[in-house]
Amino acid sequence: MKQELSDLEEKMSKGDADFSLEDNKRYAQLISFVTLYDEFTNLQESYTGLIDMATDETDDMEIRLEALNELVEIIPKLSTTTSKLKTKLLPQHPFADKATIMELRPGAGGHEANIFANDLLNMYMKYCQHHNWQFEILSKTDHISGSGIVDATLQINTPGSYDRLRYEAGVHRVQRVPTTETKGRVHTSAAGVVVLPKMDDDGGNDATMKKFKPGELRIDVMRASGAGGQHVNTTESAVRIVHIPTGIVVSIQDERSQHKNKDKALAVLRARLAEKELREKQEKERSQRNDQVSSVDRSDKIRTYNFQQNRVTDHRCNYTLYDLEGCMEGTKLDQVIDHVEKKEADDAALQLIKQLENEDKGQEDSDAKKKGKGKGKGNGKN
């Protein structure tokens, strides 16, 4: 890998015209892996050296205690780096290098659900700002009361963001006392988050980008509705696209330009179709190998935000973060995602080992049958 990375760096430094988009993607993958591997080896060497110092009875007690204190700091770092390295070694998600489209909608819980959905939208925007990711709101429908949202679509334009944010897909539950509650009772409400890969982030040259056949789409244009001044009721800028084979409907009206709204709607439609096709493929593969273990990307209740207890609990990996404000501000969300990612990597590694063991057993059974047939033929000749 280091040699391949060196070759790509040389090719890039020469300004080679053949340095393609695929080369750029491969370079990003390799530099990420090599950097992580170097960090792992450095930590491992430090760990080994500190163990030797801490257990060497010929050293002064002060030196041994100092080594033990450093071990306390380095062991969690080594554990985290090992988990990340294991994740890198496993097969990548098919859309790992994609940008992201997130759709947020309130669930059960009345108006409080609308407010919570808006809180999640703000959390993800702050998370993007924390990582210096470019983002934009494709569409947003505010609640009639002025607080909360009916729905929103957020687009994160940074390639690779999907591999991180895909863990956010599912139902998020909140437990808190609403501002309108006069008796101080805790209410429970929910919001749904859909995370999709943005399929046209390569300028339309992506081989995986969905191409539509004639008659596959019905595109309607209409006047936009809602707040927005004279333009809202006089210009047919709103666009609604219906994908006839699946019945998926996408409506966008945020832009004044009909063409821009159409482009945004097509991007969302492609993302929904890509996610649908991948989900169906994964379900078919799981069914074929009789996988009874539920994966961490199930669209059910994935996380609870309890304001009274200042905690965020992710139910897929049973991890609790006692810093709800930090999570909602986007600065501590990574801690939760790291634990979910580790759980997925551990499950994937176990599944891969199980699959390899089954393949080895199948090969052994096949070889045994061949040997049995060979002996049978030999005995017949005698």
N, C-alpha and C positions, 0 to 999 in steps of 0.2 A: 504493500500500500504506500509506503514511504517513497519507493522508487517511482510509482505511478504519479504520486503527488509532485515529486521533483520534476518529472517529465512535463507535467501540465504547467508547472510554474515557469519552466524554461520556455515552453510554447507561448505562454501568456506574456512573458517579459520581452519576447521578440516581436510582439504585436502581430502574431501570425493570424492571417485572415481566416485560416481554417479553425481558429478557436471558436467553436460553435456554442450554441446555447446549452447543448447537452454536456459539452466540456466544462462549461461554467457551473452547471448543476453538480457534475461529478467532482469538480474541484471543491465546491462548498461542502459536499459530503465527506470527502477525504480530509480536508483541513479540520473539520469538526471532530472526526474520529481520531486523527493523529494527535491533535491537541489534547483530547481527553485521555488517550492512551499514555501520552508523555506525563500528564498529571498523575495518572494512576501509578506508573512505574516510579516516579519521584516519591510519591507518598508511601509506596510499598518499601522502597529502599530506606526511607526515613524511619518507617515503622520497625523494620528489621534491626536497624542500627540502635534505635531507642530500646528495643527489647534486650539486645545484648548489653547495653549500658546498665539497664535497670536490674539485670540478673547477675551482673559481674560482681562477685563479692570482694574482688580486689580493689574496686573503685571506692572512693569516699562516699559516705552515706548522703552527703549533700548533692553530689552528682547523680546518684541513683534516684533521689527524690525529685530532682529536676527533670530527669528522664521520664519518670512516672507522670509528672504534671504535663509534660509535652505529649505523652501517650494519650492522656485524657482528651486532649484537643484534637489529635490527629486521627484517632480511631473513627469518630463520626464522619470526618471528611473522607477517609478511606472507604468506609461503608457506602457513603453516598456516591462516590466516584465509581465504585465497583458496580453498583446498581445501574448507573447511567451507561457504563461501558457494556454491560450485559444487554441493555436495551438497544444500543447501537449495533451489537453483533447479531441480533435477531432480524428476520426479514422486515423490511420497512413497510409501513402502510402504503397502499397503492397511490394515495394522494398526499403523501407526507410533504412533498415540496410545493404544495399549492397554497395560494392565498385563501381567504376565508370569507364566507357569508354567514352571518348569524341572524336568525329570526327569533324574536321574543314576543310571547303572548301571555296575557294573564290567564290563570286557571281558576280553580275554585277559591272562594273567599270574598266575593263581592268587590267593592271599590278598593279595599286594601290590596287585593291581588293586582289591580291596575297600578297602584303606587309601587308595589314591590317589583313589578316588571320593569318600571322606569328606574328603580334603584339598581337592578341588575344591569340595565343598559349603561348607566353611569359607571358602574363598577368595571365593565369591560372596556369602556372608553378610557378610563383611568389606567387600566392594566396596559392598554396599548401605548398610552403616553409614557408609562413606566419603562416600557421596552423600546421606546422610540419607533413604534410601528405606525405607518401611515394608515389612516382609516377615514371613512366617511359614512354618513347616514344616508342610505338609499331611500328609505321611506320611514315615516313616523306619523302615527295617528294619535293625537292627544285625546285624553278623556274629556268628555263634555264639561266636567267640573273644573278643568284647568289643572288638576293634579293627577299624575299617573298617565299611562298610555293604554290604548286599545291594542296596538301592535307596533312593531318597529323592525326594521331590517338594517343591520350594520355590516358594512363591508370593510374588511381589513386587507389592505393591498400588499402586505409584505409576504413574499413567497416563503413557505415553510411554517407560517403561522397556524395553518390548519392542523398540523401534526401536534401542536400544543393545545389548541382550543377545542379539538374534537372531544376531549374528555369532559367538556362542559355540557354536552348534549344530554337532555333529560328533563325531569321535573324537579324544580328547586322549591323547597318549602320554607316558609318563614313563620316564626312564632314570636309575636311581640304585642305590645299594647298600642293599638292605633291612636293617633292624635284625637280622633273623634270619640274615643271610648271614655265615658264619664265615670264608670265604676272601676276602672283599672283592671279589667279582665283581659287576659291574654287571648288573642285571636290567632288562628292558624289559617294561612292562605298559601297559594302556590302560583308559580309561573313556569311556563314551558320554554325551553331553549332548544332550538334546532340549529345544528352546526353543519354547514355544507362546504364542500371544496369549490372554490371559484375556478371554473374550467377554462376561462378565456384570458388567463393572466399572461399568456405568452404571445399576445398580439395576434391570436387566431391561428398560430402555426402549430399548436399542440395537437398531436395525433389523437389524443383522447377527447378532444372537444367535439361535442355532439353536433352533427350536421342534420338539418331537418329536411325531410322530403316534401315535395309539393303536396299541399292539402293536409299536411300533418298539423299545421297551426291555424288557429282562427284569431286574427288580430282585430280588436275593436278599439276605436278612438272615441273619446267622449270629453265633455267638459268636466274639469276638476271640481271637486266639492270641498266644502270646509272653509276655514279662514284663509285669507290671502288677497283680499281686495278685488278690484274690478276684473283683473285677469282671470280669476277663478271661474267666473260664470260666462265669460265671453270667448275663451279660446279652447278649442278641442285639443288639449295637450295631454290629457290623461290617456294611458294605454292599458288595455287588458288583453293578455295573451292566454289562450286556451290550448293546451296540448291535447288534441283530440284522442289519441290512443290511450292515454292514461287518465284524462280528465283533470289534470293539474292546471290550476288557474293562478296567474300572477298579475297583479295590478300595481302600477306605479304612476304617481301623479305629482311627485315632488318638484320636478323640473318644469320650467316654462316651455322648454323645447320638447316637442313630441318625439323627435328622433332620439334625444337623450333618454327620455323615459322608456322608449322602446329598447334601446341598448341595455339599460339597467334591468328591464323585465326579462330580456333574453338571457342575461347573465344569471339571474336568479333561477330561471327555468332550467338552464343547463346544469346548475349546481344541484337542484332538486332531483333531476333525472339521474345524474351521476351517483348521488347518494342512494337513490332507490335501487339502481342496478347493482351497486356494490353490496347493499344490504341483502338483496335477493340471492346474490351469488354466495355470500357468506353463510346465509341460512341453508342453502342447498348443500354446501360443503359440510356444515356441521351435521346436517341430517344424514349425509352419506357415511360419515365416520362415527355416527351415534354418540355425538358429544353431548353429555348430560350436564356439563358444567356451564352455568350461565356466565356470559362475558360481562366485562365492566362497562360496555357501551349500550346496555339495555335502556330503552326509553321508559323508565319508571322513576320513582322517587330516588334521586341520587344524593341529595344533600339537604341538610337542615340548617337554617340560620336562626339561632335562638338569641334574641337581643338581651333578655333578662339575665342569661347565664354567660353572655359575652363569648359564645362559642359557635364554631362552624364545624359540623360533623358530616363527613362524607361516608355514606353507608356502604359504598362499594369496597372500601378498604378499611372501614372502621377506624378512620383517623379523625381526631378532634383537634382543632386549632382554637386556642383560647385567646384570640385577638380578632374579634369580629370587625372592629373598625379598620384594622389594617387590611383585612380581606376586602371589605367594601371599598377601600381606597385604592385597591389594586396592587398594593405593595407586598402583601403577604399571600396573595392567591397562589403564587408559585409553590408555596409550601404544601398546599392541598393537592395541587396537580401533580407534584413530584411523587406523592404517596400513591395516587391513583395509577400513575405511569408505572411505578415499581410493581404494584399489584398485577397490572396487565402483563408486564415483562416476566414476572415470576410464573404466572399462569401459562403464558405462551411457551416459556422454557420447559415447563413440566409437560405440556401437550406435545412439544417437539420431541422430547425424550421418549414419551409414551409411543409416539408415532414411529420413531426409529426402532424402538424395541419390538413393536408389532411387525415392522418390515423385516427385521432380523429373524424373528420367530417364523415368519412366513417363508423366508428363504431357507431356513433350516428344515422346515417341514417339507418343502419342495425337494430339497436335496435328499432327504431321507426317503421320500417316495421313489425318486429316481434310482437310488441304490437298491431299494426293495424290488423294483421291477427288473433291474440288472441281475440280481441274484436269482429271481424267478426264472428268467430266461436261461441262465447258466444251469440251473437244476433241470430244466426241461431237456437240454441237450444231453446231459448225462443220463 
